[in-house]
Amino acid sequence: MDLIISMGLVGAMLSMLGMGLLISYYGSSKTRNVGVVFLLIGVAIAYYVTLPENYADVAFWNSMLAFIGGMVGGIIGIIIFLIAIIKS
């Protein structure tokens, strides 16, 4: 898989799984069904991404590293922003 496709699929997979978990746990009765659908879509994307021909690809590991690096950078930025606001 190409790097951009891998990054997009990994990002969609993680966001669908996260949204599905939150919506199915905290949602009302109607929105819980939507949360379950999001979970199923996330699991389907995770299955496709982790197929042996996609999993062994170098672009997959590069996309995972780039996605995790972006997440860590965003979290560090938010923490620095909160510290600056709290101190002022």
N, C-alpha and C positions, 0 to 999 in steps of 0.2 A: 504494500500500500504506500501511497505517497505520504509525505510528512504532513501536509495540510489536511488530508483526508483522515489520517490517524488522529491528529490533534482534535479535529472536529468531532470525530466519533467518541473519543475518550471524554471530551468535554460534555457532549450530549449525554453520554452514559452516566457520568457522575452527577450531572445536574438532574437528570430524570430520576435516578435512584434517591438522591437527597430530597427532591421535591416530593417524590412518591411517599417516602417515609414520613416526612413532616405532615403532608396533607392527609395521609391515611390515619395518622395517629391523632392529630389535633383537629381535623375537619369534622363538620357535622355529618349527618347520615348521607346526604346527597353528595357532598364533596369527597367523602371517603371512597366512593366508587371511582372517582377521577384519580385519587391517589393510588388506588390499586392498578388502574390502567397505566399510570406513569411508572409504577414499579415494574409492571410487565414489559413495558417498552424498554426500560433501562436494563432489565435482565436479558431481553432479546438482543440489544446492542452489545451487552457484555459477552454474550455467547458468540456473536459474530466476530467481535474484536479478538477474542481468545481462541479462535480456531487455529490449529497448528500452522497453517500457511501464513496467517496474519501475525500470529504471536511471535514467530521466530524472525520476523522482519526487523531490520535495523531501524527503519522509520518508525515502527511502533515504539521501540524503546526511546528513541529521540523525542517522540511526541509525549511520552509519559514524563520524561525528564523535563521537558519544556513546560508542560502543564503543571507539574508539581512545583517547579521553580517559580512560575507565575503566581501560584496560590500562596507559596511561602512569602514571596515579595509583597503581595497584596496584604497579607496578614501583618507583616512587619510594618508596612506603611500605615495601616489602621491603628496599630498599637502606638506608633510614634505620634500620630495625629491625636489620639486620645490622651496621651501623656501631656502633649503640648496644651490641649484644651483644659485638662484638669489643673495644670500648674498655673494657668493664667486666671 
